[in-house]
Amino acid sequence: MSEKASEHALKVLTALDIEIVLNTSVTAYDGTNVQLSDKNSLVARMLAWTAGVKGEVPSGLKDGALAKGNRLKVDGYNRLENYDNIFAIGDVAALISPDSAQGHNMVAQVAIQQGQLLAENLLHYIKHGEFREAFRYKDKGSMSAIGKKNAVAEISGAIWKGWFAWLLWSTVHLFSIIGLKNKLMVAVNWMTRYLTYEKANRLIIRKFKPPGEPKGPDGKDKHQKEIFSEGIP
């Protein structure tokens, strides 16, 4: 997003007592210490990793087939470089161009548009022996929710912030859901949680022993609980 939208997000998150560290990446984690690229470290027994997607590389590809993040280099027709019959779309594909120096953003609209055009190109190739047109991404805007009643949205160069952007974000996501019944169910759930602050528990809990955990007074392992989240909204 633009610098203006990013500044608003930073301001809101800081007001929520969230400490933001910019221009820094995580280089290692041993279960206790988080090593950062600026040589600093954080002590944490729990690390929630929510960014940093890295693709799984298929075996047998030629050298030079990968871009940053293990994404597959593709040409304008989403065809792997140096291949005639292998195609990739979405997050795993990296279309390097003057408009996207590191490939397009890994968002749903890129994958949708690439998939639609690739299908048309393949059908055209079967009939005429050539592809119809190269891919050009049509940016329909970006939105991001920042907690309850706050968001940022950028559409056609215009920027919205705060409650109105959050309402716009909610409306777009609601109408993106398939089926009237599903839309109504999600709308009711959102309204209930908005009014009651209730969060549904969707956790899988099992006993977990961290590496090197000392034994208890009775000689048995001191088990802790490891929690897996299934994606709490």
ABEGO torsion letter per residue (X at the ends): XBAAAAAAAAAAAAAAGBBBBBGBBBABBAGABBBBAAGBBBBBABBBBABGBBBBBBBGBBBGABBBGGBBBBBAAGBBBGBAABBBBEAABBBBBAABAAEBBBBAAAAAAAAAAAAAAAAAAAAAGBBABBBBBBBAEBBBBBEBGBBBBBBGGBBBBEAAAAAAAAAAAAAABBEAAAAAAAAAAAAAAAAAGBBBBBBBBBBBBBBGBBBBAAGBBBBBBBBBBAGBX
